[in-house]
């Protein structure tokens, strides 16, 4: 080994490990956010369909009631 070889100090090792760890954590958080968003979109679509079904049922009931009032 040459005389100019330096040992890595604990501070340099800490900074280097954080430099590697932070991007990995950011990517992991991004994947979790995408997965959670997909689940939320499914739940939103289901709720929206349920609301539309209730509206259609209410409108059908109102139409039937108005037709029943017109017949007698």
C-alpha positions in Angstrom: 0.0 0.0 0.0 1.1 3.5 -0.6 1.8 6.1 2.1 -1.1 8.3 0.8 -3.8 5.7 1.6 -6.4 7.3 3.9 -8.7 5.5 6.2 -12.4 6.3 6.1 -13.4 8.2 9.2 -16.8 7.4 10.8 -18.2 10.7 9.6 -17.4 10.0 6.0 -18.8 6.5 6.3 -22.0 8.0 7.8 -22.4 10.5 5.0 -21.8 7.8 2.4 -24.2 5.4 3.9 -26.9 8.1 4.1 -26.2 9.0 0.5 -27.0 5.4 -0.5 -29.9 4.9 1.9 -31.9 8.1 1.2 -32.5 7.4 -2.5 -33.5 3.8 -1.7 -36.0 5.0 0.9 -37.4 7.6 -1.5 -38.0 5.0 -4.2 -39.7 2.7 -1.6 -42.0 5.5 -0.4 -42.9 6.3 -4.0 -43.9 2.6 -4.6 -46.0 2.6 -1.5 -47.7 5.8 -2.6 -48.5 4.4 -6.0 -49.9 1.2 -4.4 -52.0 3.1 -2.0 -53.3 5.4 -4.7 -54.4 2.4 -6.8 -56.4 1.1 -3.8 -57.9 4.5 -3.2 -59.0 4.8 -6.8 -60.7 1.4 -6.6 -62.5 2.4 -3.5 -63.5 5.7 -5.1 -64.9 4.0 -8.2 -66.9 1.6 -6.0 -68.4 4.5 -4.0 -69.2 6.4 -7.1 -71.0 3.4 -8.6 -73.0 2.9 -5.4 -74.0 6.6 -5.4 -75.1 6.4 -9.0 -77.1 3.2 -8.3 -78.9 4.9 -5.3 -79.7 8.0 -7.5 -81.1 5.8 -10.2 -83.2 3.8 -7.7 -84.5 7.0 -6.1 -85.4 8.5 -9.5 -87.2 5.3 -10.5 -89.1 5.3 -7.2 -90.1 9.0 -7.8 -91.2 8.3 -11.3 -93.3 5.3 -10.2 -94.8 7.4 -7.4 -95.7 10.3 -9.8 -97.2 7.8 -12.3 -99.3 6.2 -9.5 -100.6 9.7 -8.6 -101.6 10.4 -12.2 -103.6 7.1 -12.7 -106.5 7.6 -10.2 
